[in-house]
Amino acid sequence: MTMTEVERADRMSRGGVYIKALAAAVLLLNVWLQYGDAEYSAAGPRGGSWLVLIGLWVVVLWTGGGFMLSRRLRSLLNDELSLQNRSRALAFGFYAALALAMLVYVANWYVPVATGDAMKIVSAGALSAALLCYAWLEWRWR
Amino acid sequence: MALLNRLKDLRGERDLTQAALADLVGVSRKTINTVENGVFVPSTILALKLARALGCTVEAIFSLEEE
């Protein structure tokens, strides 16, 4: 029996929850593994890969992703409930960014934190917080 | 002031599943579910679409809880 587009959107939405949670974990793991390694913050492929990683997920969070899907499927995945969830997630990410920035600022009083590492902690932390919040809101009301 | 709704009852009277109603109004099944549970307050446009899909007025679906 073929799935309707609503059923397909339902299934994709559930899958998206796990993908977002996994992406958040990967971002945080990257920060942890690369911390203190200047090569990962320097101009070059390794340093640039971080920008690509962050940029991609920012685009997904901003637009809802699914560019290869049909217009109908995209509109189902980005309906007003999802837009509200995404808006809340972005706000949560903003506050997480501020909190992390303050934390890194204070931490630097006691332990030197390189600029590149600080930027990664704030950006990855904020993005992960937003992705996890979005995933939670989408999963909670599935 | 809370928003009350009879969406689940009206949907049941017309023998529609959440997915079927979602398909009629162009939203996800999750949105219908959260509206029915009072978790999500729909926009005016969605409320009008729901009324049209169910063949009733918006006031028949949604009402304000009396204080």
N, CA and C atoms of all chains as a GROMACS GRO file, in nm:
protein
  627
    1MET      N    1   0.084  -0.120   0.000
    1MET     CA    2   0.000   0.000   0.000
    1MET      C    3   0.088   0.125   0.000
    2THR      N    4   0.064   0.215  -0.096
    2THR     CA    5   0.150   0.333  -0.105
    2THR      C    6   0.116   0.432   0.006
    3MET      N    7   0.221   0.501   0.050
    3MET     CA    8   0.203   0.598   0.157
    3MET      C    9   0.151   0.729   0.100
    4THR      N   10   0.065   0.795   0.175
    4THR     CA   11   0.024   0.930   0.134
    4THR      C   12   0.139   1.024   0.168
    5GLU      N   13   0.132   1.144   0.116
    5GLU     CA   14   0.239   1.241   0.143
    5GLU      C   15   0.239   1.281   0.291
    6VAL      N   16   0.123   1.284   0.352
    6VAL     CA   17   0.115   1.316   0.496
    6VAL      C   18   0.186   1.208   0.577
    7GLU      N   19   0.163   1.083   0.540
    7GLU     CA   20   0.229   0.972   0.610
    7GLU      C   21   0.379   0.975   0.586
    8ARG      N   22   0.415   1.008   0.463
    8ARG     CA   23   0.557   1.016   0.429
    8ARG      C   24   0.624   1.131   0.506
    9ALA      N   25   0.557   1.244   0.516
    9ALA     CA   26   0.610   1.358   0.590
    9ALA      C   27   0.625   1.322   0.738
   10ASP      N   28   0.527   1.248   0.789
   10ASP     CA   29   0.530   1.202   0.928
   10ASP      C   30   0.656   1.119   0.955
   11ARG      N   31   0.679   1.024   0.866
   11ARG     CA   32   0.794   0.935   0.880
   11ARG      C   33   0.925   1.014   0.868
   12MET      N   34   0.931   1.104   0.771
   12MET     CA   35   1.053   1.184   0.750
   12MET      C   36   1.078   1.276   0.869
   13SER      N   37   0.972   1.327   0.926
   13SER     CA   38   0.986   1.415   1.043
   13SER      C   39   1.047   1.340   1.160
   14ARG      N   40   1.001   1.215   1.179
   14ARG     CA   41   1.057   1.132   1.287
   14ARG      C   42   1.204   1.103   1.260
   15GLY      N   43   1.236   1.072   1.136
   15GLY     CA   44   1.376   1.047   1.099
   15GLY      C   45   1.461   1.170   1.120
   16GLY      N   46   1.405   1.285   1.089
   16GLY     CA   47   1.475   1.412   1.104
   16GLY      C   48   1.513   1.439   1.249
   17VAL      N   49   1.431   1.392   1.340
   17VAL     CA   50   1.459   1.409   1.483
   17VAL      C   51   1.592   1.341   1.519
   18TYR      N   52   1.607   1.219   1.473
   18TYR     CA   53   1.730   1.144   1.505
   18TYR      C   54   1.851   1.205   1.435
   19ILE      N   55   1.831   1.251   1.313
   19ILE     CA   56   1.942   1.312   1.239
   19ILE      C   57   1.989   1.439   1.308
   20LYS      N   58   1.896   1.519   1.356
   20LYS     CA   59   1.934   1.644   1.424
   20LYS      C   60   2.005   1.616   1.555
   21ALA      N   61   1.956   1.518   1.629
   21ALA     CA   62   2.021   1.482   1.756
   21ALA      C   63   2.162   1.430   1.729
   22LEU      N   64   2.175   1.350   1.625
   22LEU     CA   65   2.307   1.297   1.590
   22LEU      C   66   2.402   1.409   1.545
   23ALA      N   67   2.349   1.503   1.468
   23ALA     CA   68   2.430   1.617   1.422
   23ALA      C   69   2.480   1.698   1.541
   24ALA      N   70   2.395   1.718   1.640
   24ALA     CA   71   2.435   1.792   1.760
   24ALA      C   72   2.549   1.719   1.831
   25ALA      N   73   2.535   1.587   1.842
   25ALA     CA   74   2.639   1.507   1.907
   25ALA      C   75   2.771   1.515   1.829
   26VAL      N   76   2.764   1.508   1.698
   26VAL     CA   77   2.884   1.514   1.613
   26VAL      C   78   2.953   1.650   1.628
   27LEU      N   79   2.874   1.756   1.631
   27LEU     CA   80   2.931   1.891   1.648
   27LEU      C   81   3.007   1.901   1.779
   28LEU      N   82   2.946   1.854   1.886
   28LEU     CA   83   3.009   1.863   2.018
   28LEU      C   84   3.132   1.773   2.026
   29LEU      N   85   3.122   1.656   1.964
   29LEU     CA   86   3.236   1.564   1.962
   29LEU      C   87   3.354   1.626   1.887
   30ASN      N   88   3.323   1.693   1.778
   30ASN     CA   89   3.427   1.761   1.701
   30ASN      C   90   3.499   1.867   1.783
   31VAL      N   91   3.423   1.944   1.860
   31VAL     CA   92   3.483   2.048   1.945
   31VAL      C   93   3.577   1.984   2.045
   32TRP      N   94   3.529   1.876   2.105
   32TRP     CA   95   3.607   1.807   2.208
   32TRP      C   96   3.736   1.747   2.150
   33LEU      N   97   3.725   1.684   2.035
   33LEU     CA   98   3.841   1.619   1.974
   33LEU      C   99   3.942   1.721   1.920
   34GLN      N  100   3.894   1.834   1.874
   34GLN     CA  101   3.981   1.932   1.810
   34GLN      C  102   4.032   2.039   1.906
   35TYR      N  103   3.983   2.033   2.030
   35TYR     CA  104   4.020   2.138   2.126
   35TYR      C  105   4.172   2.140   2.148
   36GLY      N  106   4.229   2.259   2.139
   36GLY     CA  107   4.371   2.274   2.164
   36GLY      C  108   4.459   2.246   2.045
   37ASP      N  109   4.400   2.194   1.936
   37ASP     CA  110   4.478   2.164   1.816
   37ASP      C  111   4.467   2.282   1.719
   38ALA      N  112   4.576   2.360   1.714
   38ALA     CA  113   4.574   2.483   1.635
   38ALA      C  114   4.551   2.460   1.486
   39GLU      N  115   4.587   2.340   1.440
   39GLU     CA  116   4.571   2.308   1.298
   39GLU      C  117   4.424   2.311   1.254
   40TYR      N  118   4.336   2.279   1.348
   40TYR     CA  119   4.193   2.275   1.317
   40TYR      C  120   4.129   2.413   1.324
   41SER      N  121   4.206   2.511   1.366
   41SER     CA  122   4.154   2.648   1.370
   41SER      C  123   4.226   2.739   1.272
   42ALA      N  124   4.327   2.685   1.207
   42ALA     CA  125   4.407   2.767   1.116
   42ALA      C  126   4.345   2.769   0.977
   43ALA      N  127   4.386   2.866   0.897
   43ALA     CA  128   4.339   2.875   0.759
   43ALA      C  129   4.389   2.754   0.682
   44GLY      N  130   4.299   2.683   0.619
   44GLY     CA  131   4.336   2.562   0.547
   44GLY      C  132   4.218   2.468   0.541
   45PRO      N  133   4.238   2.348   0.484
   45PRO     CA  134   4.126   2.253   0.470
   45PRO      C  135   4.061   2.216   0.603
   46ARG      N  136   4.145   2.191   0.703
   46ARG     CA  137   4.088   2.149   0.832
   46ARG      C  138   4.010   2.263   0.898
   47GLY      N  139   4.070   2.380   0.896
   47GLY     CA  140   4.002   2.495   0.954
   47GLY      C  141   3.877   2.530   0.876
   48GLY      N  142   3.886   2.518   0.743
   48GLY     CA  143   3.773   2.549   0.657
   48GLY      C  144   3.659   2.450   0.670
   49SER      N  145   3.692   2.325   0.698
   49SER     CA  146   3.588   2.221   0.710
   49SER      C  147   3.490   2.253   0.822
   50TRP      N  148   3.543   2.318   0.927
   50TRP     CA  149   3.456   2.358   1.037
   50TRP      C  150   3.351   2.458   0.990
   51LEU      N  151   3.393   2.553   0.909
   51LEU     CA  152   3.300   2.654   0.856
   51LEU      C  153   3.191   2.588   0.771
   52VAL      N  154   3.232   2.488   0.692
   52VAL     CA  155   3.135   2.417   0.607
   52VAL      C  156   3.034   2.342   0.694
   53LEU      N  157   3.085   2.275   0.796
   53LEU     CA  158   2.999   2.197   0.885
   53LEU      C  159   2.897   2.286   0.954
   54ILE      N  160   2.944   2.395   1.013
   54ILE     CA  161   2.854   2.488   1.082
   54ILE      C  162   2.757   2.551   0.982
   55GLY      N  163   2.812   2.596   0.869
   55GLY     CA  164   2.728   2.662   0.768
   55GLY      C  165   2.615   2.574   0.719
   56LEU      N  166   2.646   2.448   0.693
   56LEU     CA  167   2.544   2.355   0.644
   56LEU      C  168   2.428   2.340   0.742
   57TRP      N  169   2.462   2.320   0.869
   57TRP     CA  170   2.356   2.299   0.968
   57TRP      C  171   2.280   2.427   0.999
   58VAL      N  172   2.347   2.541   0.986
   58VAL     CA  173   2.276   2.668   1.001
   58VAL      C  174   2.171   2.682   0.890
   59VAL      N  175   2.210   2.644   0.769
   59VAL     CA  176   2.116   2.651   0.656
   59VAL      C  177   1.997   2.558   0.679
   60VAL      N  178   2.025   2.437   0.728
   60VAL     CA  179   1.918   2.340   0.754
   60VAL      C  180   1.823   2.394   0.861
   61LEU      N  181   1.881   2.448   0.966
   61LEU     CA  182   1.798   2.503   1.075
   61LEU      C  183   1.718   2.624   1.030
   62TRP      N  184   1.777   2.705   0.947
   62TRP     CA  185   1.713   2.828   0.900
   62TRP      C  186   1.599   2.800   0.802
   63THR      N  187   1.622   2.705   0.713
   63THR     CA  188   1.525   2.680   0.606
   63THR      C  189   1.437   2.557   0.627
   64GLY      N  190   1.479   2.469   0.715
   64GLY     CA  191   1.405   2.344   0.735
   64GLY      C  192   1.459   2.231   0.649
   65GLY      N  193   1.550   2.263   0.558
   65GLY     CA  194   1.612   2.159   0.475
   65GLY      C  195   1.516   2.099   0.374
   66GLY      N  196   1.551   1.980   0.327
   66GLY     CA  197   1.464   1.906   0.234
   66GLY      C  198   1.456   1.968   0.096
   67PHE      N  199   1.566   2.023   0.046
   67PHE     CA  200   1.562   2.095  -0.081
   67PHE      C  201   1.530   2.005  -0.200
   68MET      N  202   1.559   1.875  -0.184
   68MET     CA  203   1.537   1.782  -0.296
   68MET      C  204   1.394   1.727  -0.296
   69LEU      N  205   1.316   1.765  -0.198
   69LEU     CA  206   1.180   1.710  -0.188
   69LEU      C  207   1.081   1.793  -0.269
   70SER      N  208   0.965   1.734  -0.291
   70SER     CA  209   0.861   1.806  -0.364
   70SER      C  210   0.810   1.924  -0.280
   71ARG      N  211   0.749   2.019  -0.345
   71ARG     CA  212   0.700   2.139  -0.275
   71ARG      C  213   0.597   2.101  -0.168
   72ARG      N  214   0.511   2.007  -0.203
   72ARG     CA  215   0.405   1.964  -0.112
   72ARG      C  216   0.463   1.902   0.015
   73LEU      N  217   0.564   1.814  -0.007
   73LEU     CA  218   0.629   1.745   0.106
   73LEU      C  219   0.703   1.846   0.193
   74ARG      N  220   0.768   1.940   0.129
   74ARG     CA  221   0.839   2.045   0.203
   74ARG      C  222   0.742   2.129   0.286
   75SER      N  223   0.627   2.159   0.229
   75SER     CA  224   0.530   2.242   0.302
   75SER      C  225   0.471   2.165   0.419
   76LEU      N  226   0.458   2.033   0.405
   76LEU     CA  227   0.410   1.951   0.517
   76LEU      C  228   0.515   1.943   0.628
   77LEU      N  229   0.641   1.932   0.588
   77LEU     CA  230   0.749   1.924   0.687
   77LEU      C  231   0.776   2.059   0.753
   78ASN      N  232   0.739   2.165   0.684
   78ASN     CA  233   0.761   2.300   0.737
   78ASN      C  234   0.629   2.373   0.760
   79ASP      N  235   0.531   2.301   0.814
   79ASP     CA  236   0.401   2.365   0.839
   79ASP      C  237   0.411   2.454   0.963
   80GLU      N  238   0.300   2.517   1.002
   80GLU     CA  239   0.311   2.620   1.106
   80GLU      C  240   0.358   2.566   1.241
   81LEU      N  241   0.328   2.440   1.272
   81LEU     CA  242   0.379   2.385   1.398
   81LEU      C  243   0.531   2.373   1.393
   82SER      N  244   0.582   2.322   1.282
   82SER     CA  245   0.727   2.309   1.267
   82SER      C  246   0.796   2.444   1.265
   83LEU      N  247   0.732   2.542   1.203
   83LEU     CA  248   0.789   2.677   1.202
   83LEU      C  249   0.797   2.733   1.343
   84GLN      N  250   0.693   2.707   1.422
   84GLN     CA  251   0.695   2.754   1.561
   84GLN      C  252   0.805   2.682   1.638
   85ASN      N  253   0.816   2.551   1.618
   85ASN     CA  254   0.920   2.474   1.686
   85ASN      C  255   1.059   2.524   1.649
   86ARG      N  256   1.075   2.553   1.521
   86ARG     CA  257   1.206   2.600   1.474
   86ARG      C  258   1.238   2.738   1.532
   87SER      N  259   1.137   2.821   1.540
   87SER     CA  260   1.154   2.955   1.597
   87SER      C  261   1.197   2.945   1.743
   88ARG      N  262   1.134   2.854   1.816
   88ARG     CA  263   1.169   2.835   1.958
   88ARG      C  264   1.311   2.781   1.970
   89ALA      N  265   1.346   2.690   1.880
   89ALA     CA  266   1.480   2.630   1.882
   89ALA      C  267   1.587   2.737   1.855
   90LEU      N  268   1.560   2.825   1.760
   90LEU     CA  269   1.655   2.931   1.728
   90LEU      C  270   1.673   3.026   1.847
   91ALA      N  271   1.563   3.056   1.914
   91ALA     CA  272   1.571   3.142   2.033
   91ALA      C  273   1.653   3.074   2.142
   92PHE      N  274   1.629   2.944   2.160
   92PHE     CA  275   1.704   2.867   2.259
   92PHE      C  276   1.852   2.867   2.225
   93GLY      N  277   1.884   2.851   2.098
   93GLY     CA  278   2.023   2.852   2.052
   93GLY      C  279   2.089   2.987   2.078
   94PHE      N  280   2.014   3.093   2.059
   94PHE     CA  281   2.066   3.228   2.084
   94PHE      C  282   2.107   3.244   2.230
   95TYR      N  283   2.018   3.202   2.321
   95TYR     CA  284   2.050   3.215   2.463
   95TYR      C  285   2.164   3.122   2.504
   96ALA      N  286   2.170   3.005   2.441
   96ALA     CA  287   2.280   2.912   2.467
   96ALA      C  288   2.412   2.976   2.424
   97ALA      N  289   2.411   3.045   2.310
   97ALA     CA  290   2.532   3.113   2.262
   97ALA      C  291   2.580   3.217   2.362
   98LEU      N  292   2.487   3.295   2.415
   98LEU     CA  293   2.522   3.398   2.512
   98LEU      C  294   2.579   3.337   2.639
   99ALA      N  295   2.513   3.231   2.684
   99ALA     CA  296   2.558   3.164   2.806
   99ALA      C  297   2.698   3.106   2.787
  100LEU      N  298   2.720   3.042   2.674
  100LEU     CA  299   2.851   2.982   2.646
  100LEU      C  300   2.958   3.089   2.631
  101ALA      N  301   2.924   3.198   2.567
  101ALA     CA  302   3.020   3.308   2.550
  101ALA      C  303   3.065   3.360   2.687
  102MET      N  304   2.969   3.375   2.777
  102MET     CA  305   3.003   3.424   2.912
  102MET      C  306   3.088   3.321   2.986
  103LEU      N  307   3.053   3.196   2.968
  103LEU     CA  308   3.127   3.087   3.034
  103LEU      C  309   3.272   3.084   2.986
  104VAL      N  310   3.292   3.092   2.856
  104VAL     CA  311   3.427   3.090   2.799
  104VAL      C  312   3.505   3.215   2.843
  105TYR      N  313   3.435   3.326   2.850
  105TYR     CA  314   3.496   3.452   2.893
  105TYR      C  315   3.553   3.438   3.033
  106VAL      N  316   3.474   3.380   3.122
  106VAL     CA  317   3.518   3.361   3.262
  106VAL      C  318   3.625   3.253   3.269
  107ALA      N  319   3.606   3.145   3.195
  107ALA     CA  320   3.704   3.035   3.196
  107ALA      C  321   3.843   3.085   3.157
  108ASN      N  322   3.844   3.180   3.063
  108ASN     CA  323   3.971   3.236   3.014
  108ASN      C  324   4.048   3.312   3.123
  109TRP      N  325   3.980   3.351   3.230
  109TRP     CA  326   4.048   3.416   3.343
  109TRP      C  327   4.142   3.317   3.412
  110TYR      N  328   4.107   3.191   3.407
  110TYR     CA  329   4.179   3.089   3.484
  110TYR      C  330   4.263   2.998   3.395
  111VAL      N  331   4.209   2.968   3.278
  111VAL     CA  332   4.280   2.880   3.184
  111VAL      C  333   4.276   2.947   3.047
  112PRO      N  334   4.391   2.968   2.986
  112PRO     CA  335   4.390   3.035   2.854
  112PRO      C  336   4.310   2.955   2.751
  113VAL      N  337   4.219   3.024   2.683
  113VAL     CA  338   4.139   2.960   2.579
  113VAL      C  339   4.171   3.030   2.447
  114ALA      N  340   4.219   2.952   2.353
  114ALA     CA  341   4.254   3.009   2.223
  114ALA      C  342   4.128   3.063   2.155
  115THR      N  343   4.145   3.166   2.074
  115THR     CA  344   4.031   3.230   2.007
  115THR      C  345   3.953   3.130   1.922
  116GLY      N  346   4.026   3.051   1.844
  116GLY     CA  347   3.960   2.952   1.759
  116GLY      C  348   3.878   2.854   1.839
  117ASP      N  349   3.932   2.805   1.948
  117ASP     CA  350   3.860   2.711   2.034
  117ASP      C  351   3.737   2.778   2.095
  118ALA      N  352   3.753   2.901   2.138
  118ALA     CA  353   3.640   2.975   2.196
  118ALA      C  354   3.527   2.989   2.094
  119MET      N  355   3.563   3.024   1.972
  119MET     CA  356   3.462   3.040   1.866
  119MET      C  357   3.391   2.908   1.840
  120LYS      N  358   3.467   2.800   1.842
  120LYS     CA  359   3.408   2.669   1.817
  120LYS      C  360   3.315   2.627   1.929
  121ILE      N  361   3.356   2.654   2.052
  121ILE     CA  362   3.271   2.617   2.166
  121ILE      C  363   3.138   2.691   2.158
  122VAL      N  364   3.145   2.820   2.132
  122VAL     CA  365   3.022   2.899   2.126
  122VAL      C  366   2.934   2.859   2.007
  123SER      N  367   2.995   2.847   1.891
  123SER     CA  368   2.915   2.817   1.770
  123SER      C  369   2.858   2.675   1.774
  124ALA      N  370   2.942   2.579   1.810
  124ALA     CA  371   2.895   2.441   1.816
  124ALA      C  372   2.794   2.423   1.928
  125GLY      N  373   2.823   2.485   2.041
  125GLY     CA  374   2.732   2.474   2.155
  125GLY      C  375   2.595   2.533   2.123
  126ALA      N  376   2.595   2.650   2.062
  126ALA     CA  377   2.469   2.716   2.029
  126ALA      C  378   2.391   2.637   1.924
  127LEU      N  379   2.461   2.593   1.822
  127LEU     CA  380   2.396   2.516   1.714
  127LEU      C  381   2.344   2.383   1.766
  128SER      N  382   2.423   2.316   1.849
  128SER     CA  383   2.380   2.189   1.907
  128SER      C  384   2.258   2.209   1.996
  129ALA      N  385   2.260   2.316   2.074
  129ALA     CA  386   2.144   2.345   2.160
  129ALA      C  387   2.019   2.366   2.076
  130ALA      N  388   2.032   2.442   1.968
  130ALA     CA  389   1.917   2.468   1.881
  130ALA      C  390   1.868   2.339   1.814
  131LEU      N  391   1.961   2.258   1.766
  131LEU     CA  392   1.924   2.132   1.700
  131LEU      C  393   1.856   2.036   1.798
  132LEU      N  394   1.910   2.027   1.918
  132LEU     CA  395   1.851   1.938   2.018
  132LEU      C  396   1.713   1.987   2.061
  133CYS      N  397   1.700   2.118   2.076
  133CYS     CA  398   1.570   2.176   2.114
  133CYS      C  399   1.467   2.147   2.005
  134TYR      N  400   1.505   2.168   1.880
  134TYR     CA  401   1.417   2.143   1.767
  134TYR      C  402   1.377   1.995   1.762
  135ALA      N  403   1.477   1.909   1.778
  135ALA     CA  404   1.452   1.765   1.776
  135ALA      C  405   1.356   1.726   1.887
  136TRP      N  406   1.376   1.781   2.005
  136TRP     CA  407   1.290   1.751   2.120
  136TRP      C  408   1.146   1.795   2.095
  137LEU      N  409   1.130   1.917   2.045
  137LEU     CA  410   0.995   1.969   2.019
  137LEU      C  411   0.925   1.887   1.910
  138GLU      N  412   0.997   1.846   1.808
  138GLU     CA  413   0.938   1.767   1.700
  138GLU      C  414   0.903   1.627   1.748
  139TRP      N  415   0.987   1.572   1.837
  139TRP     CA  416   0.966   1.436   1.885
  139TRP      C  417   0.853   1.433   1.989
  140ARG      N  418   0.851   1.536   2.071
  140ARG     CA  419   0.756   1.542   2.181
  140ARG      C  420   0.611   1.539   2.134
  141TRP      N  421   0.585   1.604   2.023
  141TRP     CA  422   0.449   1.612   1.973
  141TRP      C  423   0.434   1.535   1.842
  142ARG      N  424   0.498   1.420   1.834
  142ARG     CA  425   0.493   1.339   1.712
  142ARG      C  426   0.358   1.274   1.696
  143MET      N  427  -0.697   3.327   2.935
  143MET     CA  428  -0.821   3.262   2.892
  143MET      C  429  -0.785   3.148   2.795
  144ALA      N  430  -0.828   3.027   2.827
  144ALA     CA  431  -0.790   2.910   2.748
  144ALA      C  432  -0.878   2.895   2.624
  145LEU      N  433  -0.820   2.830   2.523
  145LEU     CA  434  -0.892   2.803   2.399
  145LEU      C  435  -0.942   2.659   2.404
  146LEU      N  436  -1.073   2.644   2.389
  146LEU     CA  437  -1.131   2.509   2.384
  146LEU      C  438  -1.155   2.471   2.239
  147ASN      N  439  -1.150   2.342   2.212
  147ASN     CA  440  -1.181   2.301   2.074
  147ASN      C  441  -1.251   2.166   2.071
  148ARG      N  442  -1.333   2.150   1.969
  148ARG     CA  443  -1.407   2.027   1.948
  148ARG      C  444  -1.358   1.956   1.823
  149LEU      N  445  -1.234   1.980   1.791
  149LEU     CA  446  -1.180   1.927   1.665
  149LEU      C  447  -1.186   1.775   1.659
  150LYS      N  448  -1.149   1.710   1.768
  150LYS     CA  449  -1.148   1.563   1.769
  150LYS      C  450  -1.289   1.507   1.749
  151ASP      N  451  -1.386   1.570   1.819
  151ASP     CA  452  -1.525   1.522   1.808
  151ASP      C  453  -1.576   1.541   1.666
  152LEU      N  454  -1.554   1.660   1.611
  152LEU     CA  455  -1.604   1.690   1.476
  152LEU      C  456  -1.535   1.603   1.372
  153ARG      N  457  -1.409   1.575   1.392
  153ARG     CA  458  -1.336   1.488   1.301
  153ARG      C  459  -1.393   1.346   1.306
  154GLY      N  460  -1.422   1.303   1.428
  154GLY     CA  461  -1.479   1.168   1.447
  154GLY      C  462  -1.616   1.155   1.383
  155GLU      N  463  -1.696   1.260   1.394
  155GLU     CA  464  -1.832   1.259   1.335
  155GLU      C  465  -1.826   1.243   1.184
  156ARG      N  466  -1.720   1.291   1.126
  156ARG     CA  467  -1.705   1.283   0.980
  156ARG      C  468  -1.618   1.164   0.938
  157ASP      N  469  -1.586   1.082   1.037
  157ASP     CA  470  -1.510   0.960   1.010
  157ASP      C  471  -1.376   0.987   0.941
  158LEU      N  472  -1.309   1.088   0.989
  158LEU     CA  473  -1.178   1.122   0.933
  158LEU      C  474  -1.068   1.086   1.031
  159THR      N  475  -0.958   1.034   0.980
  159THR     CA  476  -0.840   1.014   1.064
  159THR      C  477  -0.765   1.148   1.072
  160GLN      N  478  -0.672   1.155   1.166
  160GLN     CA  479  -0.590   1.277   1.176
  160GLN      C  480  -0.514   1.300   1.046
  161ALA      N  481  -0.461   1.191   0.991
  161ALA     CA  482  -0.385   1.202   0.867
  161ALA      C  483  -0.472   1.249   0.752
  162ALA      N  484  -0.596   1.199   0.745
  162ALA     CA  485  -0.686   1.239   0.637
  162ALA      C  486  -0.721   1.387   0.648
  163LEU      N  487  -0.749   1.432   0.770
  163LEU     CA  488  -0.780   1.574   0.790
  163LEU      C  489  -0.657   1.659   0.759
  164ALA      N  490  -0.541   1.613   0.800
  164ALA     CA  491  -0.416   1.685   0.772
  164ALA      C  492  -0.396   1.700   0.622
  165ASP      N  493  -0.427   1.595   0.550
  165ASP     CA  494  -0.413   1.598   0.404
  165ASP      C  495  -0.509   1.699   0.342
  166LEU      N  496  -0.628   1.709   0.397
  166LEU     CA  497  -0.728   1.802   0.344
  166LEU      C  498  -0.688   1.949   0.364
  167VAL      N  499  -0.625   1.977   0.479
  167VAL     CA  500  -0.590   2.117   0.507
  167VAL      C  501  -0.446   2.151   0.476
  168GLY      N  502  -0.365   2.050   0.441
  168GLY     CA  503  -0.227   2.078   0.399
  168GLY      C  504  -0.128   2.099   0.512
  169VAL      N  505  -0.150   2.030   0.622
  169VAL     CA  506  -0.053   2.035   0.732
  169VAL      C  507  -0.014   1.892   0.770
  170SER      N  508   0.078   1.880   0.863
  170SER     CA  509   0.121   1.747   0.907
  170SER      C  510   0.019   1.688   1.006
  171ARG      N  511   0.024   1.557   1.019
  171ARG     CA  512  -0.066   1.490   1.114
  171ARG      C  513  -0.036   1.538   1.257
  172LYS      N  514   0.090   1.564   1.281
  172LYS     CA  515   0.137   1.613   1.411
  172LYS      C  516   0.069   1.745   1.448
  173THR      N  517   0.048   1.830   1.351
  173THR     CA  518  -0.017   1.959   1.376
  173THR      C  519  -0.161   1.937   1.417
  174ILE      N  520  -0.232   1.848   1.348
  174ILE     CA  521  -0.370   1.818   1.384
  174ILE      C  522  -0.374   1.763   1.527
  175ASN      N  523  -0.282   1.675   1.557
  175ASN     CA  524  -0.276   1.612   1.690
  175ASN      C  525  -0.255   1.718   1.799
  176THR      N  526  -0.163   1.810   1.776
  176THR     CA  527  -0.134   1.911   1.878
  176THR      C  528  -0.247   2.014   1.891
  177VAL      N  529  -0.319   2.040   1.783
  177VAL     CA  530  -0.435   2.130   1.792
  177VAL      C  531  -0.544   2.062   1.876
  178GLU      N  532  -0.568   1.935   1.847
  178GLU     CA  533  -0.671   1.860   1.921
  178GLU      C  534  -0.640   1.854   2.070
  179ASN      N  535  -0.513   1.840   2.103
  179ASN     CA  536  -0.473   1.829   2.244
  179ASN      C  537  -0.459   1.965   2.313
  180GLY      N  538  -0.485   2.070   2.238
  180GLY     CA  539  -0.476   2.203   2.297
  180GLY      C  540  -0.334   2.252   2.319
  181VAL      N  541  -0.238   2.181   2.263
  181VAL     CA  542  -0.097   2.219   2.280
  181VAL      C  543  -0.060   2.332   2.185
  182PHE      N  544  -0.115   2.327   2.066
  182PHE     CA  545  -0.082   2.425   1.963
  182PHE      C  546  -0.206   2.504   1.924
  183VAL      N  547  -0.192   2.637   1.923
  183VAL     CA  548  -0.302   2.723   1.881
  183VAL      C  549  -0.283   2.754   1.732
  184PRO      N  550  -0.377   2.712   1.647
  184PRO     CA  551  -0.358   2.732   1.503
  184PRO      C  552  -0.371   2.878   1.464
  185SER      N  553  -0.314   2.910   1.350
  185SER     CA  554  -0.329   3.045   1.296
  185SER      C  555  -0.473   3.062   1.246
  186THR      N  556  -0.510   3.185   1.215
  186THR     CA  557  -0.644   3.212   1.163
  186THR      C  558  -0.666   3.136   1.033
  187ILE      N  559  -0.563   3.136   0.949
  187ILE     CA  560  -0.573   3.068   0.820
  187ILE      C  561  -0.597   2.919   0.840
  188LEU      N  562  -0.524   2.858   0.930
  188LEU     CA  563  -0.542   2.714   0.955
  188LEU      C  564  -0.679   2.686   1.015
  189ALA      N  565  -0.723   2.772   1.105
  189ALA     CA  566  -0.855   2.755   1.167
  189ALA      C  567  -0.964   2.761   1.059
  190LEU      N  568  -0.951   2.853   0.966
  190LEU     CA  569  -1.048   2.865   0.857
  190LEU      C  570  -1.043   2.743   0.765
  191LYS      N  571  -0.922   2.693   0.739
  191LYS     CA  572  -0.908   2.574   0.655
  191LYS      C  573  -0.971   2.453   0.722
  192LEU      N  574  -0.952   2.443   0.854
  192LEU     CA  575  -1.012   2.331   0.928
  192LEU      C  576  -1.164   2.338   0.921
  193ALA      N  577  -1.217   2.459   0.938
  193ALA     CA  578  -1.362   2.478   0.933
  193ALA      C  579  -1.416   2.440   0.795
  194ARG      N  580  -1.345   2.481   0.693
  194ARG     CA  581  -1.388   2.448   0.556
  194ARG      C  582  -1.382   2.298   0.531
  195ALA      N  583  -1.277   2.234   0.578
  195ALA     CA  584  -1.262   2.090   0.558
  195ALA      C  585  -1.370   2.011   0.632
  196LEU      N  586  -1.410   2.063   0.748
  196LEU     CA  587  -1.512   1.993   0.828
  196LEU      C  588  -1.653   2.039   0.796
  197GLY      N  589  -1.665   2.137   0.711
  197GLY     CA  590  -1.796   2.185   0.671
  197GLY      C  591  -1.872   2.253   0.784
  198CYS      N  592  -1.800   2.329   0.865
  198CYS     CA  593  -1.866   2.400   0.975
  198CYS      C  594  -1.800   2.536   0.992
  199THR      N  595  -1.844   2.611   1.091
  199THR     CA  596  -1.784   2.742   1.117
  199THR      C  597  -1.665   2.726   1.212
  200VAL      N  598  -1.582   2.828   1.216
  200VAL     CA  599  -1.466   2.826   1.307
  200VAL      C  600  -1.515   2.821   1.452
  201GLU      N  601  -1.625   2.894   1.478
  201GLU     CA  602  -1.679   2.897   1.615
  201GLU      C  603  -1.732   2.761   1.658
  202ALA      N  604  -1.768   2.678   1.562
  202ALA     CA  605  -1.814   2.543   1.596
  202ALA      C  606  -1.698   2.456   1.644
  203ILE      N  607  -1.578   2.491   1.600
  203ILE     CA  608  -1.460   2.414   1.637
  203ILE      C  609  -1.394   2.473   1.763
  204PHE      N  610  -1.376   2.605   1.762
  204PHE     CA  611  -1.301   2.670   1.870
  204PHE      C  612  -1.389   2.765   1.950
  205SER      N  613  -1.360   2.771   2.080
  205SER     CA  614  -1.432   2.866   2.165
  205SER      C  615  -1.341   2.903   2.282
  206LEU      N  616  -1.376   3.012   2.344
  206LEU     CA  617  -1.297   3.056   2.458
  206LEU      C  618  -1.358   2.999   2.586
  207GLU      N  619  -1.270   2.958   2.675
  207GLU     CA  620  -1.318   2.905   2.803
  207GLU      C  621  -1.374   3.020   2.884
  208GLU      N  622  -1.493   3.003   2.939
  208GLU     CA  623  -1.554   3.107   3.020
  208GLU      C  624  -1.478   3.119   3.151
  209GLU      N  625  -1.448   3.242   3.190
  209GLU     CA  626  -1.374   3.263   3.316
  209GLU      C  627  -1.460   3.234   3.436
   0.00000   0.00000   0.00000
